[in-house]
Amino acid sequence: MKIEARALIKIFPAPPFSGSQPLCALAGLDLEAGPGVLGVEGANGSGKTTLFKTLAGIIEADGGAILADGAAAGSGRLRELSVYCPSNPRAFYFRLSAAENLRFFGALAGLSAAQALERAKLLGDRLGLSPADLEKRFDRLSEGNMQKVSLLRSFSRRHPLLLLDEPFRGLDKRACLGLLGLIKEAGKASVVLVSSHSPELLRDAADKIIVMEAGKIKNGGEK
């Protein structure tokens, strides 16, 4: 699949009575990516997360267009095509176990309970998440293991567009190495976008890297 963003604009209005100005998070951004791994660098506030959420169909752009294989893709179509792994791994049911969460979200993605659990165990082994950890309540997991469960949910779904927002956050060395392998494998068939504040990890993960600044791809920003 090929994904394109053309003159993408996203403006967040200022909170009522705040006296502040609207925030232009995406300022006419252009992007083109095919199968492979594209790294996205940029300082906090440069628009990386807004770009990922827009490509995932979670939020809608205020201007411009997103194309999938040359056809205009609205938010509904983008949600069908994409998997978004957020930087904060807390979008789970805290009183359920990690395995129960993964079975639930797997069912929403069309996986049987057996398929979801099988994939969770295989991927968990790659990231250093034990079967015992899978049986723990989500709120009893460490931050690093919460992140691993979030990654399991994302990689289990095998969609053509994978958006990984700070996926290395909180991971130990073994998990980082396992994640690098999973990213490389996913990039053979899918469009994978990865953001990270670690230049070393991003260069290990990505085939090429772009730099965002003030809601745009910075001139000469490809590395």
VOMARVEX-285457 format. One record per residue: x negated, y, z of N, C-alpha, C, CB in turn; residue number from 1; residue in one letter. Coordinates in steps of 0.2 Angstrom, whole numbers. Glycine has a CB too. Layout:
# residues N
<<X Y Z> <X Y Z> <X Y Z> <X Y Z> NUM a>,
...
//
This chain:
# residues 223
<<-4 -6 0> <0 0 0> <-4 6 0> <5 0 6> 1 m>,
<<-2 12 -3> <-5 18 -3> <0 23 1> <-7 20 -10> 2 k>,
<<-3 27 5> <1 32 9> <-2 39 7> <1 30 17> 3 i>,
<<2 43 6> <0 50 4> <4 55 9> <1 52 -3> 4 e>,
<<1 60 11> <4 66 14> <2 72 10> <2 67 21> 5 a>,
<<7 76 8> <6 82 4> <9 88 7> <10 81 -3> 6 r>,
<<5 93 8> <6 99 11> <11 98 18> <10 104 6> 7 a>,
<<9 94 22> <13 92 28> <13 98 33> <10 85 31> 8 l>,
<<19 100 35> <19 105 40> <23 102 46> <22 111 37> 9 i>,
<<21 104 52> <25 102 58> <24 108 63> <23 96 61> 10 k>,
<<30 111 65> <29 117 70> <34 115 76> <32 124 66> 11 i>,
<<31 116 81> <35 115 88> <37 121 90> <30 111 93> 12 f>,
<<43 123 91> <45 129 94> <43 130 101> <53 130 94> 13 p>,
<<42 137 103> <40 138 110> <46 137 115> <38 146 110> 14 a>,
<<44 135 121> <49 133 126> <53 140 127> <46 131 132> 15 p>,
<<60 139 128> <64 145 129> <61 149 135> <71 143 131> 16 p>,
<<61 156 134> <59 160 139> <52 160 142> <64 160 146> 17 f>,
<<48 156 138> <41 156 139> <37 162 137> <38 149 136> 18 s>,
<<39 165 132> <35 171 130> <29 169 125> <33 175 135> 19 g>,
<<29 162 124> <23 160 120> <25 159 113> <21 153 123> 20 s>,
<<21 158 108> <22 157 101> <23 150 99> <16 160 97> 21 q>,
<<27 149 94> <28 142 91> <21 139 90> <32 142 85> 22 p>,
<<20 132 90> <14 129 89> <14 126 82> <13 124 94> 23 l>,
<<10 128 78> <9 124 71> <4 119 72> <7 130 66> 24 c>,
<<7 113 72> <3 107 74> <0 104 67> <7 101 77> 25 a>,
<<4 104 62> <1 102 55> <2 108 50> <5 96 52> 26 l>,
<<-3 110 47> <-3 117 43> <-4 115 36> <-8 122 46> 27 a>,
<<0 112 33> <-1 110 26> <-6 105 24> <-3 117 22> 28 g>,
<<-6 100 28> <-11 94 28> <-10 90 22> <-11 90 34> 29 l>,
<<-15 88 18> <-15 83 13> <-19 77 15> <-18 87 6> 30 d>,
<<-17 71 13> <-20 65 15> <-19 60 10> <-19 63 22> 31 l>,
<<-23 56 9> <-22 50 4> <-26 44 7> <-24 51 -3> 32 e>,
<<-23 38 8> <-26 32 11> <-23 26 8> <-26 32 19> 33 a>,
<<-28 21 6> <-25 15 4> <-28 10 9> <-28 13 -3> 34 g>,
<<-27 3 7> <-29 -2 11> <-37 -1 14> <-29 -9 8> 35 p>,
<<-38 -2 20> <-44 0 23> <-43 4 29> <-49 4 18> 36 g>,
<<-49 5 32> <-49 9 39> <-51 16 38> <-53 5 44> 37 v>,
<<-47 21 40> <-49 28 39> <-49 30 47> <-43 32 35> 38 l>,
<<-55 33 48> <-56 36 55> <-54 43 55> <-63 35 57> 39 g>,
<<-51 46 60> <-49 53 61> <-52 56 67> <-41 53 61> 40 v>,
<<-56 60 66> <-59 64 71> <-56 71 72> <-67 65 70> 41 e>,
<<-57 74 78> <-55 81 79> <-54 82 86> <-48 82 76> 42 g>,
<<-55 88 88> <-54 90 95> <-47 90 98> <-57 98 96> 43 a>,
<<-46 90 104> <-40 90 107> <-36 96 104> <-40 90 115> 44 n>,
<<-29 94 102> <-25 100 99> <-26 101 92> <-27 106 103> 45 g>,
<<-30 97 88> <-32 97 81> <-26 95 77> <-38 94 79> 46 s>,
<<-21 91 80> <-16 88 76> <-16 81 75> <-15 92 70> 47 g>,
<<-21 77 78> <-21 70 76> <-15 66 78> <-27 67 80> 48 k>,
<<-13 67 84> <-7 63 87> <-1 65 83> <-6 64 94> 49 t>,
<<0 71 82> <6 74 78> <6 71 71> <6 81 77> 50 t>,
<<0 70 68> <0 67 61> <2 60 62> <-8 67 58> 51 l>,
<<-1 56 67> <1 49 67> <8 48 68> <-3 46 73> 52 f>,
<<11 52 73> <18 51 74> <23 53 68> <20 56 80> 53 k>,
<<20 58 64> <24 59 58> <24 54 53> <21 66 55> 54 t>,
<<18 51 52> <17 45 47> <21 39 50> <10 44 46> 55 l>,
<<22 39 56> <26 33 59> <33 34 59> <23 32 66> 56 a>,
<<35 40 57> <42 41 57> <45 43 64> <46 36 54> 57 g>,
<<41 44 69> <44 46 75> <46 53 76> <38 44 81> 58 i>,
<<42 57 73> <45 64 72> <45 66 64> <40 69 76> 59 i>,
<<49 71 63> <50 73 56> <46 79 54> <57 74 54> 60 e>,
<<43 79 49> <39 85 46> <44 91 45> <35 84 40> 61 a>,
<<42 97 46> <46 103 44> <45 105 37> <44 109 49> 62 d>,
<<40 102 34> <38 104 27> <34 99 24> <35 111 26> 63 g>,
<<33 99 17> <29 94 14> <32 87 13> <23 93 17> 64 g>,
<<29 82 11> <31 76 9> <26 70 11> <33 75 2> 65 a>,
<<29 64 12> <25 58 13> <27 53 8> <26 55 21> 66 i>,
<<23 50 5> <24 45 -1> <21 39 1> <21 48 -7> 67 l>,
<<25 33 0> <22 27 1> <23 23 -6> <27 23 6> 68 a>,
<<17 21 -8> <16 19 -15> <20 23 -20> <19 12 -16> 69 d>,
<<19 30 -20> <21 35 -24> <28 37 -23> <20 32 -31> 70 g>,
<<32 33 -19> <39 35 -18> <40 39 -11> <44 29 -18> 71 a>,
<<44 44 -12> <46 48 -6> <48 43 0> <51 53 -7> 72 a>,
<<45 44 6> <47 40 12> <49 44 17> <41 36 14> 73 a>,
<<56 44 19> <58 47 25> <57 44 31> <66 48 24> 74 g>,
<<59 46 37> <57 44 43> <59 36 44> <60 48 49> 75 s>,
<<65 35 41> <68 28 42> <63 23 38> <75 27 39> 76 g>,
<<61 25 32> <57 20 28> <50 20 32> <56 23 21> 77 r>,
<<47 25 34> <41 25 38> <41 21 44> <39 32 40> 78 l>,
<<47 21 48> <47 16 53> <47 9 51> <54 18 57> 79 r>,
<<50 7 45> <50 0 43> <43 -2 41> <54 0 37> 80 e>,
<<39 3 39> <32 1 36> <27 1 41> <30 6 31> 81 l>,
<<28 5 47> <22 7 51> <23 4 58> <21 14 52> 82 s>,
<<17 3 61> <16 2 68> <12 7 71> <13 -5 70> 83 v>,
<<14 10 77> <11 16 80> <9 13 87> <15 22 80> 84 y>,
<<2 14 88> <0 12 95> <-2 19 98> <-6 7 94> 85 c>,
<<2 21 103> <0 27 106> <-6 27 111> <6 30 110> 86 p>,
<<-9 33 112> <-14 34 117> <-13 32 124> <-18 40 116> 87 s>,
<<-6 33 126> <-4 32 133> <0 25 133> <0 38 136> 88 n>,
<<-3 20 135> <0 13 135> <6 12 140> <-5 8 135> 89 p>,
<<11 17 141> <15 16 146> <23 15 143> <15 22 150> 90 r>,
<<23 14 137> <30 13 134> <32 6 135> <30 16 127> 91 a>,
<<33 3 141> <34 -3 142> <39 -4 148> <28 -8 143> 92 f>,
<<42 -9 149> <46 -10 155> <42 -13 161> <52 -16 154> 93 y>,
<<41 -8 166> <36 -10 171> <38 -16 175> <36 -3 175> 94 f>,
<<44 -17 176> <46 -23 181> <46 -30 177> <53 -22 184> 95 r>,
<<45 -30 171> <44 -36 167> <37 -38 167> <47 -35 160> 96 l>,
<<35 -44 166> <28 -46 165> <26 -43 158> <28 -54 165> 97 s>,
<<20 -44 157> <17 -42 150> <20 -47 145> <9 -42 150> 98 a>,
<<20 -53 146> <23 -58 141> <30 -57 140> <22 -65 144> 99 a>,
<<34 -55 145> <41 -53 144> <42 -47 140> <45 -53 151> 100 e>,
<<38 -42 141> <38 -36 137> <36 -38 129> <33 -31 139> 101 n>,
<<31 -42 128> <29 -44 121> <34 -48 118> <22 -47 122> 102 l>,
<<38 -52 122> <43 -56 119> <49 -52 117> <46 -62 123> 103 r>,
<<50 -47 121> <56 -42 119> <54 -38 113> <57 -38 125> 104 f>,
<<48 -35 113> <47 -30 108> <45 -34 101> <41 -26 109> 105 f>,
<<43 -41 102> <42 -45 96> <49 -47 93> <39 -51 98> 106 g>,
<<54 -48 97> <61 -49 95> <64 -43 91> <66 -51 100> 107 a>,
<<62 -37 93> <64 -31 89> <61 -31 82> <63 -25 93> 108 l>,
<<55 -34 82> <51 -34 76> <52 -40 71> <44 -33 77> 109 a>,
<<57 -45 74> <59 -50 70> <55 -57 72> <58 -49 63> 110 g>,
<<51 -57 77> <47 -62 79> <52 -67 84> <41 -60 82> 111 l>,
<<51 -73 84> <54 -77 89> <50 -77 95> <54 -85 86> 112 s>,
<<53 -79 101> <49 -79 107> <43 -83 107> <54 -82 113> 113 a>,
<<43 -89 103> <37 -93 103> <32 -90 99> <39 -100 100> 114 a>,
<<34 -86 93> <29 -83 89> <26 -77 93> <32 -80 83> 115 q>,
<<30 -73 96> <27 -68 100> <22 -70 105> <33 -64 103> 116 a>,
<<24 -75 109> <19 -78 114> <13 -81 111> <23 -83 118> 117 l>,
<<14 -84 105> <8 -87 102> <3 -82 100> <10 -92 96> 118 e>,
<<6 -77 97> <1 -71 94> <-2 -67 100> <5 -66 90> 119 r>,
<<2 -66 106> <-1 -63 111> <-7 -67 114> <5 -62 117> 120 a>,
<<-6 -73 115> <-12 -77 118> <-18 -77 113> <-9 -84 119> 121 k>,
<<-17 -78 107> <-22 -78 102> <-26 -71 102> <-20 -79 95> 122 l>,
<<-22 -66 102> <-25 -59 102> <-28 -57 108> <-20 -54 99> 123 l>,
<<-24 -59 114> <-27 -58 120> <-33 -61 122> <-22 -60 125> 124 g>,
<<-35 -67 119> <-41 -70 120> <-47 -65 116> <-41 -77 117> 125 d>,
<<-45 -62 110> <-50 -58 107> <-51 -52 111> <-47 -56 100> 126 r>,
<<-47 -50 115> <-48 -43 119> <-50 -45 126> <-41 -39 119> 127 l>,
<<-50 -51 128> <-52 -52 135> <-46 -52 140> <-57 -48 137> 128 g>,
<<-40 -53 137> <-34 -53 142> <-32 -60 143> <-28 -48 139> 129 l>,
<<-32 -62 149> <-31 -69 151> <-24 -71 151> <-34 -70 158> 130 s>,
<<-22 -77 150> <-15 -79 151> <-12 -77 158> <-15 -87 151> 131 p>,
<<-16 -77 163> <-14 -75 170> <-12 -68 170> <-19 -76 175> 132 a>,
<<-16 -64 166> <-14 -56 166> <-7 -56 162> <-19 -53 162> 133 d>,
<<-6 -60 157> <0 -59 153> <6 -61 157> <0 -64 147> 134 l>,
<<5 -65 163> <11 -66 167> <12 -61 173> <10 -73 170> 135 e>,
<<8 -56 173> <8 -51 178> <14 -46 176> <2 -48 180> 136 k>,
<<17 -43 181> <21 -37 180> <17 -32 177> <25 -35 187> 137 r>,
<<20 -28 172> <16 -23 169> <13 -18 173> <21 -20 163> 138 f>,
<<17 -16 178> <15 -11 183> <9 -13 188> <20 -8 187> 139 d>,
<<8 -20 187> <2 -22 192> <-4 -23 188> <4 -29 195> 140 r>,
<<-4 -21 181> <-10 -22 177> <-14 -15 178> <-8 -23 170> 141 l>,
<<-21 -16 177> <-25 -11 177> <-24 -6 170> <-33 -13 177> 142 s>,
<<-26 0 170> <-25 4 164> <-28 1 158> <-28 11 165> 143 e>,
<<-34 -2 159> <-37 -6 153> <-33 -11 151> <-44 -8 155> 144 g>,
<<-30 -15 155> <-26 -21 153> <-19 -19 150> <-25 -26 159> 145 n>,
<<-17 -13 153> <-11 -10 150> <-12 -8 142> <-8 -4 154> 146 m>,
<<-18 -6 141> <-20 -4 134> <-20 -10 130> <-27 0 134> 147 q>,
<<-23 -15 133> <-24 -22 129> <-17 -24 127> <-27 -27 133> 148 k>,
<<-12 -24 132> <-5 -26 130> <-2 -22 124> <-1 -26 136> 149 v>,
<<-3 -15 125> <-1 -11 120> <-4 -13 113> <-3 -3 121> 150 s>,
<<-10 -14 113> <-13 -16 107> <-11 -23 104> <-21 -17 107> 151 l>,
<<-9 -28 109> <-6 -34 107> <0 -33 103> <-5 -39 113> 152 l>,
<<4 -29 106> <11 -27 103> <10 -24 96> <15 -22 107> 153 r>,
<<5 -20 95> <4 -17 88> <1 -22 83> <-1 -11 89> 154 s>,
<<-4 -26 85> <-7 -30 80> <-2 -37 79> <-14 -33 83> 155 f>,
<<2 -38 83> <6 -44 82> <11 -43 76> <10 -46 89> 156 s>,
<<13 -37 75> <18 -35 70> <16 -35 63> <21 -29 72> 157 r>,
<<9 -34 61> <7 -35 55> <10 -31 49> <7 -43 53> 158 r>,
<<11 -25 50> <14 -20 46> <9 -17 41> <18 -15 49> 159 h>,
<<11 -15 35> <6 -12 30> <3 -5 32> <10 -11 24> 160 p>,
<<6 -2 37> <3 4 40> <2 4 47> <7 10 38> 161 l>,
<<-4 4 50> <-6 3 57> <-9 10 59> <-11 -3 58> 162 l>,
<<-6 13 64> <-9 19 67> <-11 18 74> <-3 25 66> 163 l>,
<<-17 19 75> <-20 18 82> <-23 24 84> <-26 12 81> 164 l>,
<<-19 27 89> <-21 33 92> <-25 32 99> <-15 37 94> 165 d>,
<<-32 33 98> <-36 32 104> <-36 25 107> <-35 37 110> 166 e>,
<<-37 20 102> <-36 13 104> <-41 10 109> <-35 9 98> 167 p>,
<<-47 13 109> <-53 11 113> <-52 14 120> <-59 13 110> 168 f>,
<<-47 18 122> <-47 21 128> <-46 16 134> <-41 26 128> 169 r>,
<<-50 16 139> <-50 12 145> <-52 5 144> <-43 12 147> 170 g>,
<<-55 3 138> <-57 -4 136> <-64 -5 139> <-56 -5 129> 171 l>,
<<-65 -11 141> <-72 -13 143> <-76 -15 136> <-72 -19 148> 172 d>,
<<-82 -17 137> <-86 -18 131> <-84 -24 127> <-94 -19 133> 173 k>,
<<-82 -29 130> <-79 -35 127> <-73 -34 123> <-78 -41 132> 174 r>,
<<-69 -30 126> <-62 -28 122> <-64 -24 117> <-58 -25 127> 175 a>,
<<-68 -19 117> <-70 -14 112> <-73 -19 106> <-75 -9 114> 176 c>,
<<-77 -23 107> <-80 -28 102> <-74 -32 98> <-85 -32 104> 177 l>,
<<-70 -34 103> <-64 -38 100> <-59 -34 96> <-60 -41 105> 178 g>,
<<-58 -28 98> <-54 -23 94> <-57 -21 88> <-52 -17 99> 179 l>,
<<-64 -20 88> <-67 -18 81> <-66 -24 76> <-74 -17 82> 180 l>,
<<-66 -30 78> <-65 -36 74> <-58 -36 71> <-66 -42 77> 181 g>,
<<-53 -34 76> <-46 -34 74> <-44 -29 69> <-41 -34 80> 182 l>,
<<-48 -23 70> <-47 -17 65> <-49 -19 58> <-50 -11 68> 183 i>,
<<-55 -22 58> <-58 -24 52> <-54 -29 48> <-65 -27 53> 184 k>,
<<-51 -33 52> <-47 -39 48> <-41 -35 46> <-45 -44 53> 185 e>,
<<-37 -31 50> <-31 -28 48> <-32 -23 42> <-28 -24 53> 186 a>,
<<-38 -20 41> <-40 -16 35> <-40 -19 29> <-46 -12 37> 187 g>,
<<-41 -26 29> <-41 -30 23> <-35 -30 19> <-43 -37 24> 188 k>,
<<-29 -29 22> <-23 -29 19> <-19 -23 20> <-19 -35 21> 189 a>,
<<-20 -19 26> <-16 -14 28> <-20 -7 27> <-13 -15 35> 190 s>,
<<-16 -2 28> <-19 5 29> <-19 6 36> <-14 11 25> 191 v>,
<<-25 7 39> <-26 8 46> <-29 15 47> <-31 2 48> 192 v>,
<<-26 19 51> <-29 25 53> <-30 24 61> <-24 31 52> 193 l>,
<<-36 26 62> <-39 26 69> <-42 33 72> <-45 20 70> 194 v>,
<<-40 35 77> <-43 41 80> <-47 39 86> <-37 46 82> 195 s>,
<<-52 43 88> <-56 41 94> <-60 47 95> <-60 35 93> 196 s>,
<<-61 48 102> <-66 53 104> <-73 51 104> <-64 57 110> 197 h>,
<<-74 44 103> <-81 41 103> <-83 41 96> <-80 34 106> 198 s>,
<<-88 45 94> <-91 45 87> <-94 38 85> <-96 50 86> 199 p>,
<<-97 35 90> <-100 28 89> <-95 23 87> <-104 26 95> 200 e>,
<<-90 22 91> <-85 17 90> <-81 19 83> <-80 17 96> 201 l>,
<<-80 25 82> <-76 27 76> <-80 25 70> <-74 34 76> 202 l>,
<<-86 26 70> <-91 24 64> <-91 17 63> <-98 27 65> 203 r>,
<<-91 13 69> <-91 6 68> <-85 3 66> <-92 3 75> 204 d>,
<<-79 6 67> <-72 4 65> <-71 6 58> <-67 7 70> 205 a>,
<<-72 12 56> <-69 15 50> <-74 14 44> <-68 22 51> 206 a>,
<<-71 13 38> <-74 13 31> <-76 20 30> <-70 10 26> 207 d>,
<<-72 25 31> <-74 32 30> <-70 36 36> <-72 35 23> 208 k>,
<<-72 43 37> <-70 47 42> <-68 54 40> <-75 47 48> 209 i>,
<<-62 56 42> <-60 63 40> <-60 67 47> <-53 63 37> 210 i>,
<<-61 73 47> <-61 78 52> <-55 82 52> <-68 82 53> 211 v>,
<<-51 83 57> <-45 87 58> <-47 93 62> <-39 84 61> 212 m>,
<<-45 99 60> <-46 105 63> <-40 110 62> <-52 109 61> 213 e>,
<<-36 112 67> <-31 117 67> <-25 114 62> <-33 123 64> 214 a>,
<<-24 108 62> <-18 105 58> <-20 103 51> <-13 109 59> 215 g>,
<<-26 103 49> <-28 102 42> <-34 97 42> <-29 108 38> 216 k>,
<<-35 94 36> <-42 91 36> <-47 96 34> <-41 86 30> 217 i>,
<<-52 96 38> <-57 101 38> <-61 101 31> <-62 101 44> 218 k>,
<<-62 106 28> <-66 106 22> <-73 103 23> <-67 114 19> 219 n>,
<<-74 98 18> <-80 94 19> <-80 89 25> <-86 98 20> 220 g>,
<<-73 88 27> <-73 84 33> <-73 76 32> <-66 85 36> 221 g>,
<<-74 74 26> <-75 67 25> <-82 65 27> <-73 64 19> 222 e>,
<<-83 59 30> <-90 57 32> <-91 50 29> <-91 57 39> 223 k>,
//
